[in-house]
Amino acid sequence: MTQASSGAVSADDFMQHYAADDYPEIRESVRRICADFPGSYWRALDEQEAYPSEFVTAMTQAGFLSALIPEQYGGAGLPLRAAGVILEEVHACGGNAAATHAQMYTMGTVLRHGSAEQKARYLPEIAAGRLRLQAFGVTEPTTGTDTTKLKTRAVRDGDHYVVNGQKIWTSRALYSDLMLLLARTTPVDQVTRKTDGLSVFLVDMRESVGHGMTIRPIKAMINHNTTEVFFDNLRVPAANLIGEEGKGFRYILDGMNAERILVSHESIGDAKWFVRTAVKYASERMVFDRPIGKNQGIQFPIARAYAQAQAAELMLRKAAAKFAAGLPCGEEANLSKLLSAEAAWEAGEACMQTHGGFAYAREYDVERKWREARVQRTAPVSTNLILAYVAEHVLGLPRSY
Ligand SMILES: Cc1cc2nc3c(=O)[nH]c(=O)nc-3n(C[C@H](O)[C@H](O)[C@H](O)COP(=O)(O)OP(=O)(O)OC[C@H]3O[C@@H](n4cnc5c(N)ncnc54)[C@H](O)[C@@H]3O)c2cc1C
């Protein structure tokens, strides 16, 4: 990496440095796809609240969305880090991987706990891009973060379960064929531990919409294609129960580290985009007859954001390495999620401030990326809940809930 005599790193050098990252072929290939989906593509979708179907098709055809599916089922069988790199590059290129990421982070539950029949039936179809597993129904309107209190019930009736209840913020439900659903199969007052009695189902939405399942889009701050899903006597075949009845909460928890590691990559990608975009603009924008990047008031927030992103990335790599080695990585996965979301937010703030009034002009994409980066502080897990995990499970402080 070369440095200009001023000590500042040029925007091109910044990218060159990152090109030397791990999985260079994957990064290069994702960048080539993303080049066909520039800022104008994402802006238009954002304005129309539309789904990036063409982008999802391109990513599917390139095999990226089956990265985590084992080769025996037609996937690439790549490690979690490689899947994360795919998401990171999409974000670093200015796009948004939210339309595609759930297929990666719900995959672990199906792989680890699904039956041989379920895997043989669904995974090759997902790998081939003929089925989308992009909907994940956990959050409910009245219970929120307190997942074990969720009220959606699934009651066994012969060779089916009958599902009643409601989910909220179920993203991509209108664009997915399958939903991984968490519902209560034994009432909470009949179990010893509140984490018991919850079960996971792989719901075939093609057979469900209009037959007990209704989906309503939510108008949101970002284009996340998120929805409310209502269940009214929806019949789900018992064959679609994942693993054992009543153990669903544990299965979902099992997948949390992978989910945190994957979405941390998106934040790191966002941070890289913000820093690169801010550096470029600060170097080119002339005010008072000199580039604004000469002012330390402009330089320092960008430099600080860069430092935060670098540190967060190190924690992310540690989390991914421990995950790959099969070691416990709850601490690293949570810290990584916290630090990367904060790094992206700080970088977004620096980029907004560097762009002055032009940050608000949609054609720069800065305000869109800033809005999009914010969600990582709330979903899929909010900052407070991560801090509670660190305080109580890592530092041994008394439990607060
Ligand atoms: C764009 C978007 C997409 C989403 N996609 C999905 C999806 O696909 N599937 C899905 O299931 N969910 C999804 N979610 C839901 C998301 O996971 C939840 O919004 C998130 O977990 C927080 O839940 P809540 O909104 O009910 O907040 P609440 O649980 O009501 O919490 C509100 C605030 O209080 C804090 N809080 C609550 N309890 C405590 C406590 N004990 N200690 C300290 N602080 C506390 C929280 O941290 C939060 O800041 C999505 C959300 C958004 C915004």
PDBQT file of the ligand as one rigid body, heavy atoms in Angstrom, charges set to zero:
ROOT
HETATM    1  C1  LIG A 501     -35.793  -4.234   8.962  1.00  0.00    +0.000 C 
HETATM    2  C2  LIG A 501     -36.008  -5.348   9.928  1.00  0.00    +0.000 A 
HETATM    3  C3  LIG A 501     -35.978  -6.651   9.476  1.00  0.00    +0.000 A 
HETATM    4  C4  LIG A 501     -36.232  -7.701  10.363  1.00  0.00    +0.000 A 
HETATM    5  N1  LIG A 501     -36.286  -8.991   9.880  1.00  0.00    +0.000 NA
HETATM    6  C5  LIG A 501     -36.678  -9.989  10.706  1.00  0.00    +0.000 A 
HETATM    7  C6  LIG A 501     -36.916 -11.323  10.197  1.00  0.00    +0.000 A 
HETATM    8  O1  LIG A 501     -36.735 -11.600   9.008  1.00  0.00    +0.000 OA
HETATM    9  N2  LIG A 501     -37.375 -12.262  11.057  1.00  0.00    +0.000 N 
HETATM   10  C7  LIG A 501     -37.609 -12.014  12.375  1.00  0.00    +0.000 A 
HETATM   11  O2  LIG A 501     -38.026 -12.926  13.106  1.00  0.00    +0.000 OA
HETATM   12  N3  LIG A 501     -37.397 -10.766  12.905  1.00  0.00    +0.000 NA
HETATM   13  C8  LIG A 501     -36.939  -9.769  12.092  1.00  0.00    +0.000 A 
HETATM   14  N4  LIG A 501     -36.750  -8.494  12.608  1.00  0.00    +0.000 N 
HETATM   15  C9  LIG A 501     -37.054  -8.247  13.997  1.00  0.00    +0.000 C 
HETATM   16  C10 LIG A 501     -35.845  -7.927  14.856  1.00  0.00    +0.000 C 
HETATM   17  O3  LIG A 501     -35.097  -9.088  15.081  1.00  0.00    +0.000 OA
HETATM   18  C11 LIG A 501     -36.388  -7.276  16.137  1.00  0.00    +0.000 C 
HETATM   19  O4  LIG A 501     -36.910  -6.006  15.775  1.00  0.00    +0.000 OA
HETATM   20  C12 LIG A 501     -35.352  -7.141  17.179  1.00  0.00    +0.000 C 
HETATM   21  O5  LIG A 501     -34.970  -8.423  17.626  1.00  0.00    +0.000 OA
HETATM   22  C13 LIG A 501     -35.877  -6.325  18.375  1.00  0.00    +0.000 C 
HETATM   23  O6  LIG A 501     -37.161  -6.751  18.753  1.00  0.00    +0.000 OA
HETATM   24  P1  LIG A 501     -38.347  -5.679  18.947  1.00  0.00    +0.000 P 
HETATM   25  O7  LIG A 501     -38.378  -4.831  17.745  1.00  0.00    +0.000 OA
HETATM   26  O8  LIG A 501     -39.591  -6.378  19.305  1.00  0.00    +0.000 OA
HETATM   27  O9  LIG A 501     -37.853  -4.808  20.156  1.00  0.00    +0.000 OA
HETATM   28  P2  LIG A 501     -38.235  -4.955  21.726  1.00  0.00    +0.000 P 
HETATM   29  O10 LIG A 501     -38.021  -6.364  22.188  1.00  0.00    +0.000 OA
HETATM   30  O11 LIG A 501     -39.564  -4.334  21.952  1.00  0.00    +0.000 OA
HETATM   31  O12 LIG A 501     -37.117  -4.026  22.351  1.00  0.00    +0.000 OA
HETATM   32  C14 LIG A 501     -37.121  -2.607  22.198  1.00  0.00    +0.000 C 
HETATM   33  C15 LIG A 501     -35.844  -2.047  22.778  1.00  0.00    +0.000 C 
HETATM   34  O13 LIG A 501     -35.765  -2.427  24.172  1.00  0.00    +0.000 OA
HETATM   35  C16 LIG A 501     -34.528  -3.100  24.417  1.00  0.00    +0.000 C 
HETATM   36  N5  LIG A 501     -34.749  -4.152  25.415  1.00  0.00    +0.000 N 
HETATM   37  C17 LIG A 501     -35.742  -5.079  25.487  1.00  0.00    +0.000 A 
HETATM   38  N6  LIG A 501     -35.548  -5.878  26.539  1.00  0.00    +0.000 NA
HETATM   39  C18 LIG A 501     -34.409  -5.479  27.156  1.00  0.00    +0.000 A 
HETATM   40  C19 LIG A 501     -33.666  -5.928  28.289  1.00  0.00    +0.000 A 
HETATM   41  N7  LIG A 501     -34.061  -6.974  29.018  1.00  0.00    +0.000 N 
HETATM   42  N8  LIG A 501     -32.523  -5.260  28.617  1.00  0.00    +0.000 NA
HETATM   43  C20 LIG A 501     -32.114  -4.191  27.889  1.00  0.00    +0.000 A 
HETATM   44  N9  LIG A 501     -32.764  -3.724  26.799  1.00  0.00    +0.000 NA
HETATM   45  C21 LIG A 501     -33.900  -4.362  26.443  1.00  0.00    +0.000 A 
HETATM   46  C22 LIG A 501     -34.127  -3.699  23.069  1.00  0.00    +0.000 C 
HETATM   47  O14 LIG A 501     -32.729  -3.913  23.010  1.00  0.00    +0.000 OA
HETATM   48  C23 LIG A 501     -34.593  -2.634  22.100  1.00  0.00    +0.000 C 
HETATM   49  O15 LIG A 501     -33.610  -1.643  21.983  1.00  0.00    +0.000 OA
HETATM   50  C24 LIG A 501     -36.464  -7.430  11.734  1.00  0.00    +0.000 A 
HETATM   51  C25 LIG A 501     -36.460  -6.099  12.187  1.00  0.00    +0.000 A 
HETATM   52  C26 LIG A 501     -36.245  -5.076  11.315  1.00  0.00    +0.000 A 
HETATM   53  C27 LIG A 501     -36.293  -3.668  11.821  1.00  0.00    +0.000 C 
ENDROOT
TORSDOF 0
